[in-house]
Amino acid sequence: MDKLEGLRAFVKVVEHGSFSEAGRALRLSRSAVSKYIADLENDLGVQLLNRTTRHVSPTENGQAYFERVLGVLGDLDAADQAVADLQATPRGLLRVNAPMSFGTLQLGPAIADFMVRYPDLRIQLVLSDQQVDPVQDGLDVTLRIADLEASSLIARKIMPIDRAVCASPDYLAKHGMPRHPSDLREHNCLTYGYLSTGNQWKLSGKDGDHWIQPPWTLCVNNAEVLRDAAVGGRGVALLPVFIANAALHSGELQEVLSDYRAPPLTLYAIYPPTRHLALKVRLFIDFLVERFSAATR
């Protein structure tokens, strides 16, 4: 048995909870992965995995072995990567996931410039407003605008995302200008559907913090749709400034409640934990920090 390949197969089975998914990740057949695990168990004289028709999970011995094997493979990968990094030229495929609006408005131009800097890289960019699993989906970097929950993944802050309360001049002419956050309860509001705070808006000013449960007429998980609805006079929206900027500058939207501020969101780069971050991932994240931190100064 190739012990190293057996260890890699074992780790993938534990991570994916499935022989078939592990096989897909390793580009091996299910039977090949199963044989690797059987050979490992025979060699060690212990059962490493509990198997059911729907799921595979480590035994107590298997969990302890998994944690030690991760360290061993991490050291090997780090050694390989350290040698590869001496070449100082990132190559291969970089798989990136990002929110739809940020991807089209901000990340697209950045990706183009990054490709000029590192022409030997191939980049697969997947834009989606749905939450994805970076490990299950085989992603190198996932960009998220959110308040992150506890996770085993590593997150690096890229930049804050400021937000503003906006409405069209036509809407304000018909419904009046809100002067205080509590006035929003009398307005049609357009809300983002996937924020961790639900549909509550927090606005802070000199008189403290105000939590508003806006009476919404549109709830959607894409901020460009909210912006377009606000431009069309459908109501008041709490929008990321990078999405609202063009409409604010053109006069299609007007900022309201400017004495109050919503807490900024944060753009994070998320990647699986590793002892030695792949050069292509490190360079990409460093590039984003450099580019977007400069834009916020």
Secondary structure by P-SEA (a helix, b strand, c coil): caaaaaaaaaaaaaaaccaaaaaaaacccaaaaaaaaaaaaaaacccccccccccccccaaaaaaaaaaaaaaaaaaaaaaaaaacccccccbbbbbbcaaaaaccaaaaaaaaaaacccbbbbbbbcccccccccccccbbbbccccccccbbbbbcbbbbbbbbbcaaaaaacccccccccccccbbbbbcccccccbbbbbccccbbbbbcccccccccaaaaaaaaaacccccccccccaaaaaaacccccccccccccbbbbbbbbcccccccaaaaaaaaaaaaaaaaaac
